């Protein structure tokens, strides 16, 4: 009788078990159980599943934010808040967001995007669920919960940016970010349309309960289906893994140590990113938090109509963001430099909305105003293929940390612009002056970006 035994050895690189059949004559055969998927037959590429799940949570991330932009109208009427205090309530989300950006970026560089965004989604979903309870308790409680909500959401963009940079080759990265950010912008549409419907049928708590429940549901899939790195995936095919690895300019940047802050801030390309983030967040949060109030105040439309007029621009922004990413990738694959691609995309992303906001001053109907806002937000999405990707270009080892620094500066700008809009409206009785100021900020940032930005590695 032939004597035989089975030996099982773990292969961490292959993420499977090597099963070896040993006989008197030697090793008879070996197979992998639970190893990477093999080629053959139709199957959806693993990186597309990752970006689809990322787009889903980015959608919920923004939907959870925008609920408050609609709910603030009945809450203000109920509590007698004036325009200036309305800006304070609207900005409370940013109080926590400004602190978590740097910490979240550093955690992403250290532990990867999967774990960090999972914890963030769990905590911001909990905060969303608690928001109507806090609003019923006291204004102080509402401000505290919204600040905690912002603290949890601050990790979302650094996690998205870093995780997708690991899962996609460099020539597909702008498209991947475009898909994920399309989900982010669609979150505005979903939130603006569903919130007034749910509030009218269920009450103020309705949309908060729905979106928080969807966040917890997303977590159950994310936790088991996604890994920080394609090398750790059980189900990725060998051909897809080769494609991803071959398309990385620097595959060894996964866990960089934090660089000296003085070193990062000593280079003008860093300041180009910071200034771009400041400008982008300034304009973005003015439009995000004030558009329902803008349409109701300037044109006298009701809350449901205001939500629809506000939602249309965000829907087109989702489409244009994907187009910008695909165009940027095609531009680079055609032999053009990354620096040229980043400068062109960012210039469109700032000059376009700057001109559109100036034209908005002359809108006399909500339909015309919605058209100008649609143009502004659609073109601003080209920034996703500009400064948002540029962090991975100049500092691949420290992109999360750099994202956190620039996002904190951008969040401070968003706080000032969100509160400032309220004071401007109360002081001058008009949105026009603040929109004009925002336009000139866009134009100034465009000049600075084209002078000092680069697509080459700096750190």
N, C-alpha and C positions, 0 to 999 in steps of 0.2 A: 504494500500500500504506500502510495506517495504521501509523504508528510508535507503539510502546507499550513501556513498561518497568514494572518492579515495584519499589516502595519498601517497605521493612520498617522499622517504628519500634517500639521497645519502649514499652509503656505500663506503668510500674511500679505505678500505682495499680490498674489492672485485672489486673495479673499475666498479661498476654498480649502478643501481638504484633499490631500494627496493620498489616495488609497492604493497600497502596493500589495500584491499577492506574491508571497515568498514561498518557493518550493525547494526541494533538494537540488534541482537543476539551476536554481537562481531565481531572479525576478522574472515572473511570467508576463505580467502586464501592469500598467498603472493608469488610473483615470482620475479626473477631478470631479468631485461632487460639490456642487454649489459654486463653481468657478464662473468666470465671465461668460456672458452669452456668446454663442458662436454665430458666424455669419450664415446666411441661408434663409430664404423665406422673407416675407414682408414683416418688418417690425419698425415701430416708431423709434427713432434715435433717442437715446437716453437723455441727451442734452436738451432736446425739445420738450421732454416731460418736465425737466427741471425748470426751464424757463416758463412753461405753462403754469406750474405751481407757483412760481415766483410772481408771475403776472396776477394770479388769483389773490395772493396775500397783499400785493401792492394795491389792488383794487379795493380790498377791504380796508386797508390802511387809510386811504383817502376818503372812502365812504364814511368811515367812522369820524373823520375830521369834519366833513362838510355837513353832517347831520346838525351840528351845533349852529352852522351858518343860517339854517332855516328855522330851527327851534328857537333861536334867539329872538325872533320877531314876536311870537306870543309871550315868551318869557319877559321881554322888555315891556310889553303892554301890561302884563300882570303885575310887574314889580315897579313900574314907573321909572325905568332907566332912561337917562338922556343919551344923546349921541356920544358924548365923551366917555361916559361910563360904559357904554356899549362896546367901545373900542378896547377898554380894559378887560372886559369879560371875554371878548373875542381873542385877545392876545394871551390869555392865561395859559392856553395850550403851549405857547412858545416859551413860557417861563421854565418849564421842565425840559423842553426840547433842546434849549440852548446848552444845558449841562450834560445831557446824555450823548451828544454828538461826538465829542472828543473821546469820552470814555468808551462809547460804543464802537468807535472806529478802532481804538487800541485793542479792544476785546476781539473784534473781528480779525485783526492781523494776527492775534495770538491763538484764537480758538476756531477760527473759520466762521463763515456766514450762517451755516445751517443751525448751529446751536444758539447763536446770539439772536437771530431773528425769531426763532421758535419761542424763546423766553420773552422777547419783546411782544410778539403777537398775543401770547397768553396774558401778559400784564395789561396791554392796552385794551384787549377785549373785556377784561375784568373792569377796567376803569370806565369803558363805554357802558357796561351794564349798570354801574353804580351812579352814572351821571344824573338820570332823572330823580333818583332818590336823594342825591346831594342837593339838587335844585329845589326840591320840596322842603329840605331841611333848613338851609340858609344860603345866602350868597357866598359867605366865606367857605362853606363846604363845597359849593360848586367850583369856586376858583381853585381850591386845593385838589379836587379830583381831576379837573382839567389840566392842572400843572403835572400831576402824576401821569395822566394820559400822554402828555407831551414827552415826559421823561422816558416812557416806554417806547414811543414811536421814533425817538431819535436814532435808534439803531437800524432802522429799516433801510435807508438808502446806502449807508456803508456796507451793510450785509449784502444787499442786492448787487452792488458794484463789484465787490470782491468775489462773491460766489460765482457770478457769471464770467468773470475774468479767468477763473479756474476751469470752468466747464466749456468754454468756447475758444476756438483759435482766434488769433488777433484779427484775421480778415472777416470774421463773423460777429465780432464783439459789439459793434455799433448796432447791428440789426437785433441782437439779443437784448441789449439795453432798450432799444426801441420797442420791442415786444413787451418787456416788463413794465416800462413806463407807460405804454398804451393801457395796460391794466390799471396803472396808477391814475391816469386821467379819466378812464371810464368810471373809476370810483366816484369821481365828482358827479358824473351823469347819473349813476345809480342812486347816489345819496340825495341829489337835488330833486330827482323825480319821485323816488319812493317815499322820502320823508314826509312831504305834505299829505300824500295819500294815506300813509299809515297813521299820521297824527290825526287826520280827520275821521278815521274809522276806529282807531284803537285808543288814541290819546298820545300825549307827548312821549310816553315811555315806549311806544310801539317800535319805532325805528331803532332805538338803542338796544332793545332786546333782540331784534332780528339780526343786526350786524354783529353783535357780540357772540351770538349763537353760531353764526357762520364762521367766525374766527376760531372758535373751539373745535368746530368740525374740521376745518382746514388742518389744524394741528395733528389730528389723528392720521391723516394721509402723509403729511410732510415728514413726520417723525420716522416713518418706516420706509419711505420711498426715495429719500434724498440723502446723499453723502456730501461732505465738505469738498471732496476732490474726486474726479473720475477714477483715479487709481484705487480708491476705496470701494468703488461700486461693485456689487455682485453681478449686476445684470448688463453692464455695458459690453458691447461687442469689441473684439480686438481691433477691428478696422476703424471703429469710431474712436477708440482710445488712441490709435496711431495718428488719426487725423487731428485730434485735439493737441496731442503732444508736439506734432510736427509744426503746428501753427502757433506755438508759443515762442515768443522771442527770448524769454528768460524763464524756463520751467522751474528754476530753483528759488523763486521768490516767496514761497508759501508762508514761511513763518519768520518774518524779519523782526529784529529787536527795534524798540522805539529809538528813533534818531534824536539827537539833540535838537530841541526846538529852535535854538539859535541858528543851527545849520539850515533847517527848513526855511526859516524866515529870511535867510541871507540871500536868497536867489529870487530874481524878479519873476521867473515863471511861476513860482509859488504865489506871489502877490497878484499875478494876472488871474490865477484861479480864484483866489480869495475875493478880489474885486468883482469878478464875474458872478461868483456865488452871492455876494451881497446884492448886486443889481438884480439878479434873477429872483431871489427870494423877496426882495422889496416889491417888485411888480407882481409876482405870483400871489403873494398873500394878500395884497390889496384887492386883487380881483377875486380871489377865493373867498375871503371873508365878507366882502362888502357888496358883491354883485346883487344878491337878493334885495338887500336894503337899498342899493342904488336904483334898481328898477322900480321898487315900491315908492321911493321918495321922489325921484325925478319925473317918473312917468305915471305914477299913481296906479300901477297895476296891482292886482291882489296877490296874495302869497303864492298860490298855485301857478299863476301866470309868470310871476317873477322867477320861480324855480325853473320853469320851462325855458324862459329866455336866458337864464344863467347856465342851463345845462348844455345847450346847443354848442357853445364855443368849446367846452371841454370834450365833447364827443369828437369834434373835428381835430382837436389837439392830439387825441389818441392815434388817429389815422396819420396825421402829418408827422408825428414823432417816429412812427415806423418807417415812413417814406424817407425821412431824414437819415435814419440809421442805415437803411439799405443803400441810399445814395452815397453816403460816406464810405461804406465798405466797398462799393463798386468803384468809387473814385480812387481809393487806395490800391485795390487790386489791378486797376488800369495802369499802375506805375507811378502815380503821383505820391508825393511825400505825405506822411502823417501830419506834419506841421501845416501844410497847405490845407488839408482836409479840415483840421480843427479850426483854423482861422476863418475859412469860408463859412463853415456851419455856424460858428459862433457869431459871425457878423450878421448873417441872416436872422439868427435868433435874437439879436438885440435891435438892429435897425428896423426890422419889420414891425415889432410891437411898438417901438418908439413912435414911428410915423402913424400907426393905427390909433394910438391913444391921443395924439394931437388931433386927428380927424374926429375922434369921439366927442370932442368939445362942440362940434357942429351938428351932432345928431339931434333931430327934433322928434323922432318917434322911437318906440322901443324896438321896432324891427330894424331900423337903421343902426341903432346902438348895438344891437345883437350882432349885426354883420361886422361892424368894426371890431367888436370884442372877439368875434370868431377869427378874424384875420390876425389880431394881436396874439391870441393864444396859440393859434396854429403855427405861426412863424416862430414864436418863442420856444416851441418844442425842438427846434433845431439846436438849441443849447445842449440837448442831451448828447448830441454827437460832437459837441465842443468841449466846454470845460468839464462836464461830468465824466467823460472818458479820459480827459487829459491827465487826471490824477494817476491812472494806471500807466500812462505813457512816461511821465517824468519821475515817478517814484513807485515802481512796482512792488518793492518790499514794504513800503510804508503807506500804501494807498488808503487804507482804512483810517489811519491816524491823520493823514493830510485831509481826507474827506471830512473828518470830524472837526478839524481846526477851521477849515473854510466854511463848513456848515454852521458852526457856532457863530462865526462872524455874520453869515447870512441870516441866521435866526435873530441876532440882535437887530439887524436891519429890518427884518420882518416885524419885530415887536414895535420898533419906532414907526414904521409905515402904517401898521394896523391901528395903533393908538393915534398916530398923527392924522390919519384920515378922519377919525371921529372928531378931533379938535378942529381941523380945517372946516369940516362940514358945519359944526356948531358955530364957529367963528365967522366964516364967510357965507354960510348958507349954500355952498356949492361944492360939487366934486371936481369941477374943472381945473382949479388951481393946482390941486394935488396930482391930477393926471398929467398936467403939463410938466410939473417938477419931475415926475417919474420918467417922462419921455426924455428929458435932457440927461437924466442919469443913465439911461440906456445908451445914448449917443456917446457920452464920455467914456463909458466902460468899453465900448467898441474900439475906440482909439487906443486905449491902454492895452487891450487884449492883442491887437494886431502889432503893437510895438514890442511886446515882451513875451508873448506865449510861444511855446515850442512843443513839438511832438517828440523830441529826442529825450532820451533818458538823462536826467540831471542828478538823481540820487541813487 
